[in-house]
Amino acid sequence: MIDNVERQRFEASENGHLVFADYRLRGNVHLLTHVEADPALRGTGAAARLMEAIVAHARAHGLKLQPRCSYAVAWFRRHPEAGDLLG
C-alpha cells in the first residue's frame, strides 16, 4: 500500500487491479471519504486488506482515521480492535 499524498488516497494493486481509499486531511486525522476496488477485485477481500494496511499505516505514523464512506464505517464496526484509531 502507498499513501499517494498528491492525490490524497491510499492505493494498492492486486493482480494488476487497483483498490484505493480517498481521504481528506484534518490535522492528523484522515477522513476516509471513499473506498473502491476495481470490479475485478470486488468480493475478493481486497478492500478489507487495504483497510488493514491503512490501519497499520495510521498506527505506525501516529495518525487518526475517521470513516465517512459506508464501506469504511462498516469495516470499523466489524473491527472494534481498530477503534483506538478513530478520531
C-alpha positions as CSV (number, residue, x, y, z in Angstrom):
1,M,0.0,0.0,0.0
2,I,1.2,3.5,-0.7
3,D,0.0,6.8,0.5
4,N,-0.4,8.9,-2.6
5,V,-0.3,12.2,-0.9
6,E,-0.6,14.2,-4.1
7,R,-4.0,12.5,-4.9
8,Q,-4.9,12.2,-1.2
9,R,-5.6,8.5,-1.4
10,F,-4.2,5.2,-0.2
11,E,-3.6,2.8,-3.1
12,A,-2.8,-0.9,-3.5
13,S,-2.6,-3.1,-6.5
14,E,-3.6,-6.8,-6.6
15,N,-3.1,-8.8,-9.8
16,G,-2.8,-5.6,-11.8
17,H,-6.0,-4.1,-10.4
18,L,-6.4,-1.0,-8.2
19,V,-8.1,-0.7,-4.9
20,F,-8.0,2.7,-3.2
21,A,-9.3,4.9,-0.4
22,D,-9.7,8.6,-0.9
23,Y,-9.1,10.8,2.1
24,R,-9.2,14.4,3.2
25,L,-6.8,15.7,5.9
26,R,-7.9,17.5,9.0
27,G,-4.8,17.9,11.1
28,N,-3.5,14.4,11.8
29,V,-6.9,12.9,11.0
30,H,-7.5,11.2,7.7
31,L,-11.2,11.4,6.8
32,L,-11.8,8.3,4.7
33,T,-14.3,9.6,2.1
34,H,-14.5,6.8,-0.4
35,V,-13.2,3.2,-0.7
36,E,-13.3,1.4,-4.1
37,A,-12.0,-1.7,-5.6
38,D,-11.7,-2.4,-9.3
39,P,-14.6,-4.5,-10.4
40,A,-12.3,-7.5,-11.0
41,L,-11.4,-7.4,-7.2
42,R,-14.9,-7.0,-5.8
43,G,-15.8,-9.8,-3.5
44,T,-12.2,-10.9,-3.0
45,G,-11.5,-9.1,0.2
46,A,-9.2,-6.6,-1.5
47,A,-10.9,-3.6,0.1
48,A,-10.7,-5.2,3.6
49,R,-6.9,-5.9,3.0
50,L,-6.5,-2.2,2.1
51,M,-8.3,-1.1,5.2
52,E,-6.0,-3.3,7.3
53,A,-3.0,-1.7,5.6
54,I,-4.4,1.8,6.3
55,V,-4.8,0.9,10.0
56,A,-1.2,-0.4,10.2
57,H,0.0,2.8,8.4
58,A,-2.0,5.0,10.8
59,R,-0.6,3.2,13.9
60,A,3.0,3.4,12.6
61,H,2.6,7.2,11.9
62,G,0.5,8.2,14.9
63,L,-2.5,9.2,12.8
64,K,-6.2,9.0,13.4
65,L,-8.9,7.9,11.0
66,Q,-12.4,9.0,10.6
67,P,-14.6,6.8,8.3
68,R,-17.1,8.8,6.2
69,C,-18.0,6.3,3.4
70,S,-20.3,3.4,4.1
71,Y,-17.7,0.8,3.5
72,A,-15.2,2.2,5.9
73,V,-17.9,2.8,8.6
74,A,-19.0,-0.9,8.2
75,W,-15.3,-2.1,8.3
76,F,-14.7,-0.3,11.6
77,R,-17.9,-1.8,13.1
78,R,-16.6,-5.2,12.2
79,H,-13.1,-4.5,13.6
80,P,-13.6,-2.9,17.1
81,E,-9.9,-3.6,17.8
82,A,-9.1,-0.7,15.5
83,G,-11.4,1.7,17.4
84,D,-8.4,3.3,19.1
85,L,-7.5,5.0,15.8
86,L,-10.9,6.7,15.4
87,G,-10.5,10.4,15.7
